[in-house]
Amino acid sequence: MPSGDDRKLDFSRNKRLIKPAEYRRVFNAPQIKAHHKYAMVLAAPNDQPHGRLGLVVAKKHAKHAVERNRIKRLTREFFRKEGTNAPLDCVFLCKPGITDLSNRELSAVLRALWAKINNAIALAHNTPPA
């Protein structure tokens, strides 16, 4: 049975983008975009009390299921631990070359992307970035 600390790190259904319409809303009107050589995050405000994450890891950029699963697992883990607390729907998209990154390098890419998201949120609210 998970301890109290593990429960807050779950990735339950209410913290994920599930329906195509939820993804479409973010793709059609992203208010925040964070780009990196190997990935991109699009974000739009939601009506939830917390952030939600959607993942788009295409076979075009990660040919093998084991690679796609690794990228998704690391991204979900990062979002749970260090992602934004703002009520945003975020969609993570990978780009070519992402499968060549080690777990540590991928974590650095994720850290850079979410730093850009958090800075954009801070600028929108006129508060200093975290």
C-alpha positions as semicolon CSV with decimal commas, in nm:
position;residue;x (nm);y (nm);z (nm)
1;M;0,000;0,000;0,000
2;P;0,144;0,340;-0,094
3;S;0,242;0,577;0,179
4;G;0,095;0,927;0,205
5;D;0,388;1,074;0,012
6;D;0,335;0,837;-0,281
7;R;-0,034;0,918;-0,316
8;K;0,029;1,281;-0,407
9;L;0,254;1,161;-0,690
10;D;-0,018;0,958;-0,860
11;F;-0,111;1,031;-1,217
12;S;-0,482;0,971;-1,199
13;R;-0,729;1,027;-1,478
14;N;-0,817;1,379;-1,363
15;K;-0,452;1,488;-1,413
16;R;-0,438;1,370;-1,774
17;L;-0,578;1,493;-2,101
18;I;-0,794;1,207;-2,220
19;K;-1,038;1,319;-2,489
20;P;-0,941;1,439;-2,837
21;A;-1,138;1,760;-2,772
22;E;-0,911;1,839;-2,475
23;Y;-0,602;1,804;-2,695
24;R;-0,767;2,000;-2,977
25;R;-0,844;2,290;-2,743
26;V;-0,475;2,319;-2,649
27;F;-0,353;2,276;-3,008
28;N;-0,598;2,537;-3,143
29;A;-0,532;2,807;-2,883
30;P;-0,211;2,758;-2,686
31;Q;-0,144;3,059;-2,465
32;I;0,204;2,941;-2,373
33;K;0,458;2,767;-2,596
34;A;0,792;2,632;-2,481
35;H;1,033;2,508;-2,747
36;H;1,348;2,301;-2,725
37;K;1,553;2,124;-2,990
38;Y;1,409;1,785;-2,889
39;A;1,059;1,868;-2,759
40;M;0,788;2,127;-2,724
41;V;0,515;2,199;-2,469
42;L;0,192;2,380;-2,552
43;A;-0,023;2,505;-2,264
44;A;-0,366;2,659;-2,224
45;P;-0,561;2,749;-1,908
46;N;-0,819;2,500;-1,785
47;D;-1,107;2,514;-1,539
48;Q;-0,954;2,256;-1,305
49;P;-0,780;2,333;-0,972
50;H;-0,460;2,166;-1,102
51;G;-0,258;2,115;-1,416
52;R;-0,318;1,830;-1,659
53;L;-0,076;1,666;-1,900
54;G;-0,119;1,516;-2,244
55;L;0,156;1,332;-2,428
56;V;0,216;1,308;-2,801
57;V;0,509;1,078;-2,870
58;A;0,485;0,988;-3,237
59;K;0,625;0,675;-3,398
60;K;0,781;0,909;-3,650
61;H;1,022;1,035;-3,382
62;A;1,045;0,730;-3,154
63;K;1,022;0,418;-3,368
64;H;1,018;0,154;-3,094
65;A;0,754;0,118;-2,826
66;V;1,021;0,088;-2,558
67;E;1,154;0,433;-2,656
68;R;0,807;0,591;-2,661
69;N;0,723;0,436;-2,324
70;R;1,050;0,561;-2,168
71;I;0,986;0,915;-2,290
72;K;0,627;0,908;-2,162
73;R;0,725;0,757;-1,826
74;L;0,998;1,016;-1,764
75;T;0,771;1,302;-1,874
76;R;0,487;1,191;-1,646
77;E;0,727;1,148;-1,355
78;F;0,875;1,493;-1,411
79;F;0,530;1,653;-1,440
80;R;0,418;1,493;-1,113
81;K;0,726;1,602;-0,922
82;E;0,828;1,935;-1,073
83;G;0,563;2,041;-1,325
84;T;0,346;2,346;-1,291
85;N;0,088;2,386;-1,016
86;A;-0,102;2,635;-1,230
87;P;-0,437;2,528;-1,376
88;L;-0,301;2,459;-1,724
89;D;-0,357;2,187;-1,979
90;C;-0,011;2,102;-2,112
91;V;0,065;1,892;-2,419
92;F;0,417;1,752;-2,453
93;L;0,530;1,684;-2,812
94;C;0,857;1,518;-2,902
95;K;1,081;1,611;-3,195
96;P;1,340;1,416;-3,396
97;G;1,648;1,303;-3,204
98;I;1,478;1,273;-2,866
99;T;1,544;0,897;-2,853
100;D;1,920;0,963;-2,860
101;L;1,902;1,136;-2,520
102;S;1,986;0,958;-2,197
103;N;1,739;0,974;-1,909
104;R;1,948;1,248;-1,747
105;E;1,958;1,452;-2,068
106;L;1,584;1,408;-2,119
107;S;1,524;1,526;-1,762
108;A;1,732;1,837;-1,837
109;V;1,519;1,905;-2,147
110;L;1,201;1,868;-1,940
111;R;1,339;2,096;-1,669
112;A;1,420;2,362;-1,931
113;L;1,074;2,336;-2,090
114;W;0,888;2,367;-1,761
115;A;1,111;2,654;-1,653
116;K;0,997;2,836;-1,967
117;I;0,632;2,755;-1,888
118;N;0,669;2,875;-1,527
119;N;0,846;3,195;-1,642
120;A;0,563;3,266;-1,886
121;I;0,310;3,216;-1,607
122;A;0,508;3,450;-1,380
123;L;0,525;3,717;-1,651
124;A;0,151;3,689;-1,710
125;H;0,085;3,741;-1,340
126;N;0,364;4,000;-1,289
127;T;0,533;3,788;-1,025
128;P;0,901;3,690;-1,009
129;P;0,972;3,346;-1,164
130;A;1,032;3,054;-0,928
